[in-house]
């Protein structure tokens, strides 16, 4: 199948629509989870982890910037505007990544939950690893190239989360209990994560991604293997809202208000 360049995708309305729908999901997932990661700055369990997790968050936002940049090249507007000025209803991120890290606010009584954060990020990384693996031979050439590069970084992210999960499972009864509780609670929000939305079949038919069934299957196999290795129950996720369809919780609006506060002061400035 012949690869599409940016120009070829932009010139064809149906190709442009399909490419943009996939890019929105990728960009919005990484932008929002990167923001949630950054909320741990100065609050992580120890200083080395403060640096490590902050770096992961920066890389997630960097990946989002790459995807928004592709959308800009396709004619959907300025990348910074796409990241900061779109409404919650226009976002296509999973509702899982928008959920708070815990009670309180970063600047006031931040009683955040490290176990929840790690389990949530673990699932995000497993899904993104499976998805990126299914995009490395995408018919849209810029996305295939980006997927190969980002996948190399994503493997380190996933290894980081897996190490934390194994550590919490084995350290002591308290950390084990926190992990089990987070594993249970995260399922209430993870139903739309391994979902390519209403155009998933069209992505596959057009050659934008490999078989959706195989991508989702790789995700479930890896999560099941981790659950078995740690003695956790099988994950049975609920779908309260489907962020791939623009259905979101109030937590997303609160995140966007903070995330875009400075940019909205002067969107025409050089950021």
C-alpha positions, 0 to 999 in steps of 0.5 A: 500500500502506497504511503501518504505524505502530509500533503497527500493526506491534507489534500484528501478530505477523507484521509485528512479526517481519518488521520486527524481523528487518530492524532487527536487521541494520541495527542490528547492522551499524552498531553493530559497524562503529561500534565498529571505527571507534572503535578507530582513535581516536588511531591514524588516519594523521593528526589530521584523519583521526582526527577525521573517522573518529571522527565517522563511527564516532559516526554509525554508532553513532547510526544503530544507536541509532535502529534499536534504539530502534524495536525497543524501541518494538516491544516487544523490550526496552530499547534499551541492553540490545539493543545491549549484552547480546545474545549473539553468536548473537543478532546479525545483522551481517555477519561482515565488519564484526566482523573486527578492524582488524588485529593486536594490541589497541587498548591493546597493540600495535595494528598496524592495517591502514588499507587493510583498514579503508577497503576494508571500510568502503567495501563496508559503505557501498555496501551500506547506501546501496543498502539504504537507497535501497530502504527510503525507501518502506518500508511501515513508516513509521518505517523509511522516515523513518529511511532517508531521513535516514540516507541523507543522512549515508551519502553523505558516509561513502561519499564519504570511503571512495571518496576514500581508495581513489582516493588509495591507488590513485594515491599510490605503489607501496606504498599501491597494493600495500596497497590491492590486498592489502586488496581481495583479503583482504576478499573472504574475509569479504564474502559475507554483506554484500549479503544480507538473510537468510532473510526477504529475499523476505518483506521484499519481499513485505510491502513493507518494501523494494524488490526485493531483486534491485534492491538487491543489483544496485545494490550490485554495479554500484557495486562493479564500477564502482569496481574498474574505475576503479581497475584492481582485479580483479572482486570475488568474495566468499566466504561462510564464515559467514552473520551474517544467520543468526547465524553468527559468528566469535570476533572478534564475541565479543571485540568484544562483550566490550569494547563491553559491559564498562562497561554490564554493570557496572550495566545499571540505571544511567542511561547 
